Amino acid sequence: MSGLRGEALGLADDHVPFVCTSDHNDGRSHCMFCDGGLFACDVCGSLEGATTTQCPGVAMTAEQVDEVYAGRLDYRDGRWWVGLCSRYAPGWTRTWEGRAELVAVLDAATRRRWERAFPLDPEHRGYVPWARAVLT
């Protein structure tokens, strides 16, 4: 998982990538982890689109995983945030934050086509003042 996404917010990318230790003598020709096609955090257990912006440092519950994937919960700055979309969740590109990050690197014509194809989702506004921290 690239550290660029967390670093774009000035946050450390502190997830610990899972490293497969299997010798793969089970007849499979490939491994999603060894081939570099799947990310999992060894500490919190997050996978791909259910990965928080920063690692919470403990195993996530099934409910937390579901909420992170849905774009309704994130962990950053040392706390859980209800109403924030993780930078790795599928809905990130439809948040204000995600949109700003993406359009900054697109040329004008590509940006206009992309904005028409993927309108902002009003439910996921990104890092906003009304998002509330959950005390842990």
C-alpha positions in Angstrom: 0.0 0.0 0.0 1.4 3.3 -1.0 2.3 5.8 1.8 1.4 8.6 -0.6 -2.2 8.7 0.4 -1.7 9.1 4.1 1.2 11.5 3.5 -0.9 13.7 1.3 -2.8 14.6 4.5 0.4 15.0 6.5 -0.3 11.7 8.2 2.1 8.8 8.7 1.3 5.6 6.7 1.7 3.3 9.7 -0.1 0.1 8.5 2.2 -2.9 8.7 1.8 -4.9 5.4 1.0 -8.6 5.9 3.9 -10.8 4.6 2.9 -14.2 3.4 5.2 -16.9 4.8 3.6 -19.9 3.0 5.8 -22.1 0.8 2.8 -22.6 -1.5 3.2 -26.3 -1.8 -0.6 -26.7 -1.8 -0.8 -26.8 -5.6 -1.8 -23.1 -6.1 0.1 -21.3 -8.8 0.0 -17.9 -7.2 -0.8 -16.0 -4.0 -2.6 -12.7 -3.9 -0.3 -11.4 -1.2 3.0 -12.6 -2.8 1.9 -11.3 -6.2 1.3 -7.9 -4.8 -2.4 -7.8 -5.7 -3.9 -7.6 -2.2 -3.1 -5.5 0.9 -3.7 -6.5 4.4 -2.5 -4.9 7.6 -0.8 -7.3 10.0 -1.7 -5.2 13.0 -5.4 -4.1 12.6 -6.4 -6.8 10.1 -7.8 -4.3 7.5 -8.0 -5.3 3.9 -7.9 -3.2 0.7 -11.0 -0.9 0.7 -11.6 -1.4 4.4 -8.2 0.0 5.4 -8.3 3.1 7.6 -6.2 6.2 6.7 -3.9 5.4 9.7 -3.6 2.1 11.6 -5.6 2.1 14.9 -2.9 -0.2 16.4 -5.4 -2.9 17.4 -7.6 -5.4 15.5 -10.7 -3.9 14.0 -14.1 -5.3 14.8 -16.3 -6.6 12.0 -18.6 -3.6 12.4 -15.7 -1.2 12.1 -14.5 -3.0 9.0 -17.9 -2.7 7.4 -18.2 1.0 8.3 -14.8 1.9 7.0 -15.5 0.1 3.7 -18.9 2.0 3.5 -17.0 5.3 3.9 -18.7 6.2 7.2 -15.8 5.7 9.6 -12.1 6.4 9.6 -9.1 6.3 12.0 -6.7 9.2 11.8 -4.9 11.6 14.1 -5.1 9.0 16.9 -8.9 8.6 17.0 -11.9 7.2 15.3 -14.0 9.6 13.2 -17.6 9.0 12.4 -18.6 10.7 9.1 -15.1 10.6 7.5 -14.3 8.4 4.5 -11.0 6.5 4.6 -8.6 7.4 1.9 -8.5 3.7 0.8 -12.3 3.2 0.8 -14.1 2.9 -2.6 -16.0 6.1 -2.0 -12.9 8.3 -1.5 -12.8 9.7 -5.0 -16.3 11.0 -4.4 -15.5 13.0 -1.3 -14.4 16.7 -1.4 -10.9 15.7 -0.2 -10.5 12.9 -2.7 -11.8 15.1 -5.5 -9.3 17.8 -4.6 -6.5 15.4 -4.6 -7.4 13.9 -8.0 -8.2 17.0 -9.9 -4.9 18.6 -8.8 -3.1 16.1 -11.0 -5.5 16.0 -14.0 -5.4 18.3 -17.0 -8.5 20.5 -17.6 -10.1 18.4 -20.3 -9.7 15.1 -18.4 -10.9 16.8 -15.2 -14.1 18.0 -16.8 -14.8 14.5 -18.2 -14.0 12.9 -14.9 -16.3 15.3 -12.9 -19.2 14.6 -15.3 -18.7 10.8 -15.0 -18.2 10.7 -11.2 -20.3 13.4 -9.5 -19.6 14.2 -5.8 -21.5 12.0 -3.4 -23.2 14.4 -0.8 -23.1 11.6 1.8 -19.2 11.5 1.8 -17.8 15.0 2.2 -14.4 14.0 3.4 -12.5 15.7 6.2 -15.2 18.2 7.3 -15.8 20.3 10.5 -19.1 18.4 11.3 -17.4 15.0 11.4 -17.2 14.0 15.0 -14.5 12.1 16.8 -15.3 9.0 18.7 -13.6 9.0 22.1 -11.7 5.7 22.7 
